[in-house]
Structure formats: C-alpha cells, structure tokens
Amino acid sequence: MQIRDFKPKNQFFLAPMEAVNCTSFRILCLRRGAGLVYTDLIDADEFTQFAKETSVLDAIKKFVNPNSEDQPLAIQLAGAKIENLVFAIKELENYCEVFDFNVGCPLGKVLGKKAGCYLMKHPDNLYKIISEIRKTTNKPLSVKLRSGWDEKSINAVEVAVELEKLGVDTIILHARTKEQGYQKKSDWNLVKKLKSIVKIPVILSGDVFNSYDAKIAFEKTGCDAIIIGRGAKVNPSIFSQLKSFQKASKKDKVYCKNEVNPVKDFLEWLKLYRKIERRNNFSEIKDHALWTSTECKNNKEVKQSIVNSKGEEELIKIVKELKF
Ligand SMILES: Cc1cc2nc3c(=O)[nH]c(=O)nc-3n(C[C@H](O)[C@H](O)[C@H](O)COP(=O)(O)O)c2cc1C
C-alpha cells in the first residue's frame, strides 16, 4: 500500500472524527499501532479567517496543534472557496504526510457553504476544486467520499474515476449516502466495485470494529487499507489487535484479547491531554471516559455515574473501577 510517495507502516488508519481526534488521541492511536492518523475536518474558511485575525502560527496551533510524536499525520480539509483551500494547504504542508479533502460531511454548517457532501451532488464543482488543489501541492492527496447524496443518486464510482484522472492518489469510501446517516451497514459491495475500476488505492471506511471484520473486509472488497472511526473511539487498542487480523476468527470480539486495556488507554490519553492540549475541558474528558466505558459491565449505571461526576479525581476513580 502506497499513497503517492508515502508508504504507511501498515494498512490500518485512524479515521477523521470531529470532537474525538485531538492531538493526544491521535498520538495514543499511533502508539497502539495506527499506520496513519487523520485530523478531524478543518474548515479552510475558518482556518484562513483565524490566521488573518491572529497569525498563521496561532491558526496552526488551534486547528492542528502539531506535536513531533503525531506522525505520520493526514490533514483533512473541507471547503469550497478555492483561495482559502490553497492558503490552508500552503501553510499546512510542512505539518503532514498526506492531505485529505472531505466530500462526505453531512452537517448543515458545511453543506451551507457548498462543501462536504454537497459536492457529491455537484461533482463539477468538486473537479474544479481538486484541479486547483493538485496544482497547489505535490503532497499525497486522498479524497473521502460517501456513496452519494441519497440512494437514487449513488455516484461514488463515477466521481472516483474522474478524481483519479485529476491526480488524486487514493480514495477513501464511506459507503453510505448522506441521507442514510448510520442507518444500514455500509455497502462493501460498492467498495469492491470501486476497487475493480480505479487503479489508485482504495481505503474502506465503515463498520470495522474488530480483527475479524477487518479480515472479511479485505477478503470481500480487495481494498488496500481500512480507516477506523467508531471502533477506535471506544477502543484505541483496536490497532494493536489488528496486527494479527489474518488469524482472526468469529470469536474475536472487541475486548477478548490480552493486549486490550481500555482503562490503561484512557489514563494514558488523559496524561497526553494534560501535557499537549491547550485547554482543560472537563466535558471533553468525560466524553472520553464514556467511550472507554462502552463495553464495560453494568454499562448503564456506570455511564450515569460518569455523567454525574463532579471532578477529575472522582471520574478517574470510576474509570479505574470499570470491569470488562
Ligand atoms: C464522532 C464522529 C465524527 C466524525 N467526524 C468526521 C470528520 O470530521 N470528517 C470525516 O470525513 N468523517 C467524519 N466521521 C466519519 C468517519 O470518519 C467514518 O467515515 C464513519 O464513522 C464510518 O466509519 P466507522 O464505521 O469506522 O465509524 C465522523 C464519525 C464519527 C463517529
């Protein structure tokens, strides 16, 4: 698996996730074995405006918060204003191995700017943007697509074919439409079809939660890599488990392996958070504790006690007592 001149050390990457992928979480996933980690969506307009109001360095700190351990890093951009995308790319080029362009975001704040999944509906706009991005940077470039806008207009394969012609180096396909949200399973048959048509690597996104899912995803689709979102959110150690995916069997559930220790993951993340992030946001820390507790015993009661906790000391005590 190679994306232009970038060779990841394995085929399992951390997917972009807004409000999850802070630098400290990305570093934790890299420590657990992720081959590449993605930032969450960076709005090129917001980045540009902030850089102009403060300074480029302040914008880079706010939106990426670079750290020497946070490599290899892919920076995901979204937007429709070419001048702002070009500005962001030029300023961020030295901070990542790969750029990704988001064509999947379903949120109103992004669609309203004619960006994200809006571009699946208006692919000519997308092609103009990608041509300009390609002229701006020689960095490896991935584009993250959805299947299409809705089930009547599934066009990911046609769009990907055009993107390949424009010099995009890899396609990430989250094979659900914007209208589907997370209903139904993602359509791995579409990933298989895409893989059979384009020559550039194809990265599968959607519904890989353990080693067995990964094994089946590779077998069924022939994809070149897998990018993991929700599975990593609740279990960053999924990347350690995935090392032995070829031997996985149906019995391999999320927490059944020795190398998985959600409590240790949370405490290590918290230590990184305190050292690296430029904020102390208790509700953000609580969110990570809630995700950590996803598969624990007495899940409902535990979640409530995490929500009710008043301070970090109390929260840490609850997490340390989690039983899986
Ligand atoms: C909390 C959350 C935030 C997300 N934020 C982004 C984002 O910023 N950019 C993006 O391209 N996809 C985003 N996604 C979609 C994921 O990258 C991924 O495509 C999707 O969740 C399917 O993969 P999974 O089944 O492994 O979670 C987000 C998903 C979640 C759960």
The ligand as a Gaussian input file, in Angstrom:
#p B3LYP/6-31G(d) Opt

LIG

0 1
 C      -17.882000      11.283000      16.127000
 C      -17.595000      11.195000      14.652000
 C      -17.067000      12.292000      13.993000
 C      -16.775000      12.221000      12.622000
 N      -16.158000      13.283000      12.019000
 C      -15.743000      13.171000      10.731000
 C      -14.954000      14.189000      10.123000
 O      -14.601000      15.208000      10.743000
 N      -14.594000      14.012000       8.826000
 C      -14.942000      12.886000       8.100000
 O      -14.578000      12.760000       6.944000
 N      -15.654000      11.909000       8.671000
 C      -16.051000      12.009000       9.949000
 N      -16.715000      10.962000      10.537000
 C      -16.991000       9.738000       9.746000
 C      -15.886000       8.683000       9.975000
 O      -14.625000       9.154000       9.534000
 C      -16.195000       7.364000       9.241000
 O      -16.206000       7.560000       7.849000
 C      -17.546000       6.772000       9.650000
 O      -17.748000       6.865000      11.049000
 C      -17.641000       5.275000       9.260000
 O      -16.591000       4.544000       9.809000
 P      -16.707000       3.659000      11.184000
 O      -17.785000       2.667000      10.972000
 O      -15.323000       3.055000      11.306000
 O      -17.036000       4.623000      12.286000
 C      -17.048000      11.031000      11.901000
 C      -17.593000       9.938000      12.576000
 C      -17.858000       9.999000      13.928000
 C      -18.426000       8.793000      14.613000

